[in-house]
């Protein structure tokens, strides 16, 4: 109840009760139930596991739903430790969206006791690429959103989940999903044109985390990295030596690192091989609204341009 509106209504009621013609109780109850006064219908709330999923859901929801992220901008997603406020936020949600493929390692424990809140896994229908090494070898690489082509599958899964949650707004969700999908299809072609400028013999992407497997497969890159997925051990001497050997053997001219991890090991690799350091790429998190990648489309476009610049092709 909106306290200001309620106080005004009750004040008017008391005034009229003191007059010769009192307001009947049924009339006050009718007034309290009018749309736009006290009991205006609240929008449903969707909670997404992290910022990229939340942004995609907002594009489909438009103004029809409230969408919030559990993991804040700039935070590392794999080993995130949910706070009591996060748990309360999820318990009050009407729907929880998460990536799946083992990305949110904390999610199953986090979701315990929330069986009454429906969930949707947004990677449903995506062909997984397996991790080839590290403590999670054999499991899916979870970073499937890193290509617009897979982004289209995320959008469709979100659309279905929102229509199921809120069928009265189905037309809104269908329309927004269609427009969003068309933008991602255009972005896919744009990224293909950007990467086509990099000569085939140079097209190896060297990064800290092996988070670009879906991108490298989609746009015909080879992939090298320090570690396969963010885990307990990152930037070990063995990982550093192996990547140095790869860069020297393949004559890889540039390296990159991701925004949510320490780039110290990669800068050591870069210095010892004579390669250029191409800067920061974004994978697991958006920035805040005033940052360089405030939304998913901007993240994909920004990464493509950073990679292009890294290969000295401005």
Helices and strands as residue ranges (DSSP letters): H 3-17, H 25-32, E 45-48, H 51-61, E 66-69, H 84-91, E 95-98, H 107-111, E 118-121, G 144-146, H 148-165, G 167-169, H 170-196, G 200-202, E 204-209, H 213-218, E 222-227, H 237-250, E 254-258, H 264-273, E 276-281, H 296-310
